[in-house]
């Protein structure tokens, strides 16, 4: 296959699917990963696609390295977040020991939590306060001002010593190529550590988070179940279990 033909197929595939992995392109083109990577570099430099870790996305797919603050996030998809949070809370069982991630959707879970024998670790300051007010046992660490999340090397090391039954995580973006992402690399490390220490991981994300990519990947799609309001791109269901609640 000529180089020009490969480039045309790659560009058409990316624009049609919105995102594609290197592995998928290798199968489509029947070439090596090194050839695909070289082609992606050329096409990205020509301004025809956007190259990301593990593949490429179309130019119209959203990428953001800037994170909204808590107030801005709270005003987005409030009804959807409430439905997602209510379903997630229904998964909590007596005796659970789990991580409740910082975030506006995970925060909404607290009002729906059953009065059971549950212990929490959270990296959200507001979450810890609300959990304590409801009488739950809760542990907390160091704070990041913009998102009121707890991050840092000490937090990561601490999380690796836990054995969570479940973790409920927030995310800034979900992508077929980049997986679950967040703008802050330190926050990404905390999320990764929590998921690695959990028996089962859930990502709570409304529909606006799909086909979005932020700077740092904290897990690939297959590492967690997704709870969302609705799913437009059915391709995601091929990678992990997805529960739609609206």
N, C-alpha and C positions, 0 to 999 in steps of 0.2 A: 504494500500500500504506500502510495506517495505521501510525502510530508504534508503537502497542501490538502490532500484528501483527509488525512488524519485530523488536521487542524479544523477543517470544515465540520467533521463529525463531532469533534469535541465541543466546538462552539454551539452547534445545533443541540447537542445533548444537554449541555449546561443551561442553555436558554429555555429549553422545553421543560426540564425537570427542576430548574431553579438551583439545584445543587447536585453534585455528583462526586463520588469518591474515586480515588486513584485505582482501587481494586476493581470497581465497576468499569472504569475506562479500559483497564487492562483486558478484561473479558470481552468488552465490545470491540476493541481494536485488535485483540490477539497480539499484543506487544508487551514488552517488559515494563516494570514500574519505572525504571530509569528513563525509558523513552517517553512515557506519559509525563513524568515530572519535567523533563526538558521541554516538551510541547506546551505544558501549562505555563512555564516560565516565559516562553516566547509569546504566547497569547495574552498573558497578563501584561507584559511590557508593551504589547500592541494596543492595549486598552479594550480588548474584546471580552475578557472575563475577569473575575477577581479570584486570585489564587489564595487558598486558605490551607491551614494544616490538614493534611489528609485528602485534599481534593480541590474543588473549585466551586464557586457560586456565580450566579448570573449577576450582571451589573446592577440589576434592580432589586436584588435581595439586600436586606438591611444589615449593615455592620455598624456597631457603635462601641467606642472605647470610653464613652462618658456615661456615668451612672446618675440617674435621677435621685433626688433626696427622698426621704420617707414621705413627706407631705405630698410631693408630686406623684409618687407611686400610689398613695392611698386613694387618689381621686380617679384612678384608671380601673375600669372593669369591676366596679365594686360588687355588683350583683353576681357576676360570674365567680369572683373570689369567694364570696360568701357560700355559694353552692359547693364549690370545690372544698372549702374548709370544713363544711358540715359533713360531707362524705368522708373526708380524711379522718375526722374525729371519730366516726363510727367504726373505724378499724382498730381503735385503741382497745386493748384487752386488759383485764385485771392482772396485775403483776408485771406489766410492761415497764421496761427501763429503756427510754429512748431519747434521741437527740431531736430537739425542735429548733430548726434553723431560723436565723433572723429573716425577716421579710414580712410584707404586708398581708400576704395570703396565709402564711403559717400563723401569723398573729391572730387572725380571725378564727383559727381552730380552737383557741383557748375557751371562748364562750360556749362552744359545743361539747367540750370534753366531759365525759361521764365522771361522776364522783366514785372513782375506783382507787385501788391501791396501786398508784403509778408514781414513778420517779423520773424526773426530767433533768437533762443537761441541755442548756441552751446557750447560744452565742448571740442572743438578742437581749439587750438591756430591758426594753419595754416588756418583752415576753416574760422575763424572769420576775418582774414586778407583778404582772397580772397573774402569773401562776402562783406566786406566793400569796397573793390576796385571796385566791380561791382555795388556799390551804394545801397545795401540792408541795412535795419535796422538790427542790430545784437547786442546781449548781450553776455557777456563772464565772466568767473570767474578764479579760481586757477589752476595751470598747473602741470601735472606729466611729468617729463623729458623724460622718455624712449619712451612713445607713444605720447607725446605732447597732452595728454588728461587732462581735468580739472576734478578734483575729490575733495573729502573732505566733511565733515559734513555740512559746510555752503552751498555748492553746492546742496546737497541733500535737505536741508530745503528750499532753494530757489525754486527748481524745483517743490516741492510739492504745492507751491502757484500758479503755472501756470495752465492754462487750454489750452493745445495744441490741435489743430485740427488734427495734425499728428506728428509722430516722425519717423525718419529714423535712424535705429540703425545698428551698426556693431557687429560682434561676432567672437570669436576665435574658437568656436566649436558648433556643433549642434548634439544632440544625442537623440534617442528615450527615453532613461532612464533619462538623466540628463538635457535635454532641451537645452536652450541657455546658454553658459558658457564663462567665461573669467578668466585669471589667477589671476587677482587682485580683492580682495574682496571689496575694496573701490570703484573701478570702477564699480563693479557689483551693488553696492548700488545706484550709480548715474544712471545707466541704468534702474534699477528697478523703481526708483522714476520717471524718465522721462516717462516710459511706463504707469505707474499708473496714470499719469496726462494727458495722451493723449487719444483722442477720438478713434484714430486708429493708430496701430503700425505696422511698416514694418521692417523686418530684411533683410539687403542686404548682401548676402553671396554667394561666388562662390562655385563650387562643392567640392573643397578641404576641406571645413569646415564641411561637413557632416561626421558622424561617428567619430567625434573628440570630446574629452572632456577635459576641463580645470578645474581648481580648484574650481571656484565659479559659481554657477547657478544664473542667474539674472531673468530668466523667463522660464516657461514651454512652450512647443510648441504651445499650443492652444491660447497663449496670443498675438501672432503676425502673420501677413502674411509674407511669405518668398518670396523674389525675388532672383532668382538664374539663372545661365546660363543653367544648365541641372541637372536633378535629376536621379540618378542611382537606388536608393532604393525607390520604390514606396510606401513603408510602411509609409514614412513620410507624404504622402498626406492624410492619414487617420486621421491625428492629426490636420492639419491646411491647409489653402489655400496656394498653392505654384504656383508662376508664373515663367515659364521657358522662357528665352529671347533669347536663341541661339539654 
